[in-house]
Amino acid sequence: MSQPTAGTDHSTAPRLFFDSHCHLTDSRFAADLSAVLARAQAAGVAGIVTVASSAADSQSALRLAESHHDTLWCTAGIHPHEAAAATPDDWQALRDLVAHPRVAAIGETGLDYHYEHSPREVQRRLFRRHLELAAETGLPIVVHARDADEDLVAALAEAPSAVRGVLHCFTGGPQLLEAALTRGWYVSFSGLVSFKGFAAADAVRRVPQELLLIETDAPYLAPVPQRGRRNEPAFVIHVCEAAARIRDEPAADVAARTTENARRFYGLSLG
């Protein structure tokens, strides 16, 4: 795969970007992960959080983060798609993992009523447990939200006040956005912001600069002009550019701001 930014010097490129949410444990990265990470560094990506979807995936994500101490951190959690399959042993494994210093957040958790791979009540119950774990540990929480705005608004209202969170890959409505911003939660946007007719463009404009994050959600949702390819962290530069256009702000400002926001949200020190 060719480099996403031509002519970038690998050793001297300024580090300006942070991919706040991707899935590097996905099998689509198995053959060339080292090259993927090298391209991210060459593109100026200062940090990456690889997000887990199950107990087993959380363990894989941690192993990956441990092997890349300079730029990579992970989360530990169970995706709503996997909620029905989760066991008590899985939950105990998560509780053990979150004490590790390379685990930067709880999640990915939340509610997905679009695919409904797990019953809604099972999703809601497991989401509450993740919120309680975030309150107990002080770690932030990464929330998946799709076609479940009403129940998510209710869950945020009932969540422990100390919980800090992010709505990742945001595509929700104004009520959910307002509920998140009222709590001081962060809101993250993916490559969808580069798609023609992106329905949540007003949300991109409404998020205060101090609560804005960007992500790739790789290997999914590759942004224009990479749409149709496997997504990867280097492409976060295109997410940044698209968000900057929508917000009518310089891309360099959005890059610097979202990098600082990611560092603050995840509690990280970037080298």
N, C-alpha and C positions, 0 to 999 in steps of 0.2 A: 504494500500500500504506500502510495506517495505521501510525502509530508504535506500537512495542511497549510503550512505557511512557507512559501519558497524563500530561499536565501537567508533564513534565520540561522545565526551562529549558535550552536548548541551550548557552548561554554559561556557566552557573554550575554545571551538574551535576557532582558529585564524580566523579572517575575512579577506579573501584574494581575494574574487571574487566579480564581479559586473555583474548582468544580465541587460544589457543596453536596452533590448527590449523584452517584453512579453505582454500577454493579460490576466490578471488575472480576468477581468470582464466576460470572456467567461463562458457560462453556465456549461461547464465541470468542473469548479472549485467551483460551488455553494455548493456542499455537504461537501467539506473538505478543504476549503481555509485556515483555521487556521492551519491545519496539514501541508499543503503545505508550508506555510510560516515558520513553525517550522522546517521542514526538510531543507529548504533553509538556515536558521540560523545555524543549526547543521552542514551543509556542508561547512560553512565558507563564505556564501554570505553576503557581507557587505551592498549592496544596490541593489534595483530593481526599474526599471521604467516600469510601466504598461502603455501601449500605446493604445490610443483611435482610434476608426474607424468611429465614427459619432458624431453628437452633443449630442445625448442621451447617447452614450457610454462615451463621455468625461465627462459628469456630473457624471456618475457612477464611472468612474475612479477617479475623484476628491474625491468623498465620501470615496472611499477605501483608497486613499492616506492620507486623513485627519485622518483616524482611525488608521494609522500605521506610526506615525511620525518618528520612529527611523530608518526605512529602506526603506520606499516606497514613490515614487514620481510618477507623472503621466504626460501625455501630453494631448493636446486638438487639435483635427483636424478631417478631413473627408477623409477617405480612397478613392482612385480612384474607387473602386468597388461601393461606395455609392454616387459618385459625382452626378449622374443623379437624385437622390432622394432628394438632399439637397435643402433646401428652404432659402429664405432671413432670416426667423426667426432662422433657424439653424445657419446661419453665425453670426447673432447678438449674439446668445447664446455663440458661441465660443469666440467672441470678449470680452464678459463679463467674461468668465472663465479664460482667459489667464492672467488676473491681479492677480490671486490667487497665493500665494507663493509656494504652493505645485505643481503647474503646471510648469514643468521644460522645456517644449519644445512645439513647434507647430508640429502637425502631428498626425497620420501618413498620409502623402499626397504623391503625386507622379503620376506616369503613369504606367498602366498595360495594355499592348496590347496583353497579352496572353489569358486572359479570356474575356477582353473587356465587362465587365458588364455595363459600362457606355460608351457612345460615346467618341471617342478620343478627339474631340474638347471640349467637356464638361470637360473631365479630364484635358486638358491643361489649360483651363480657370480657373478652380478651383485651380490647382497647382500654377498658377501665383498669385492668391489672397493669398494663404498661404505664398508664398515667400514674398509678400509685407507686410503681417502681421508680419512675422518674422523680416523684416527690421524695421518696425515701433516699435515693442516691444523690440527688442534686444534679444529675445529668439532664441535658435537654432531650426533647423527644421529637422524632421525625414522623410526621403524620401524612399518610396517604388518604386523599379525600376524593371520592368519585361518586357522583349522583346520590349523595347522602347528606346534603347540606343541613337539613332540619335536625337530624340526629347528631351531626357533628357540632352544630351550634349548641345543642343541649348538653353534649358531653363537655364542651369547653366551659360552659357556665358552671358545671358541677365539678370540674377538675380542681384539685388542690391549688390554691392561689400561688404557691411557690413554683409550680411547674412552668418551665420555659419551653416553647415549642416553635416548630416551623411547619407550615402547610406547604408541602413540596409539590412541584409541578402543578401550580395552581391553575384551575380552570373553573372554579366555583362561582357562585353568585354573590351579589353585594351583601347579603345578610351574613354569609359565612366570612367574607372578607372583613366586615365590620366587627364581627365577634372576635376574630383573631387580632385585629389591630387594637381593639379596646383592651385586650389582655396584654398588649405589648409583644405579641408573637410575631415572628418573622414570616415572610411570604417569599417563596422561591419560584422562579419561572424557568422553564426548560426551552428546548428548541422549538416548541410550539409557537413561541412569540414571533418566530421568523416566518410562519406560515401565512399565506394570504388569507385575510378575513378572520384572523385569530379573534375569537369571541370575547376573550377576557382582557382586551387591550386597555380598557378603562381601569382595570385593576392594576395593571402595570404602572399607570400614571398615578394612582391613588396611594400606593404604598409609600410611606415616608422613606426618605433616603437611608435612614439608620436601621430600617427593618427589611431592606431589600437584599435578596440572595439570588444567585443564578446557578444553574446546574445543567448537566447534560442528560441525566437519567440513562446514560449509556449502559448497554448497547442499543437502547431504544431511542426513538424520536430524534434522529439526526436533523440538525437545523439546515435550512437553506444557507449556503449552496451545496451542502453535503447530503441533502435529503435523498433517501433511497439506499444509502450506504449504511454499514454498521457504524453506529455512533461511537465516539471515544472522547476522553477528556480534553484533548487538544481542541476539539470543536466548540468548547465553551466560549472561545473568542467570538464566534458567530452569534451565540446567544446574547453575549454582552452587547455586540453591535446592534442587534435587533431591538433589545430592550432600550438601548440608548436612543435609537430613532423614535421609538414610541414615546419616551419620556422627554424628547427634545433636549437631551443633555449630551455633552461630549462623551464618547465611548471611553476615553481614558479615565474620566471621573467616575463613571459607573464601574469600571474595572477595579480601580483603587478602592472605591467605597465598598463594593461587594466582597472584595478580599478581606478588608478590615472587618466587615460585618460577620463573615464566616469565621474568622479567627476569634472574634468576641463570642459569637453564639456557641461555638464548640469548645471554647476555652483553650485555644491553641497558641503556641508560640512558634512563629514561622522563622526558619533560619534565613 
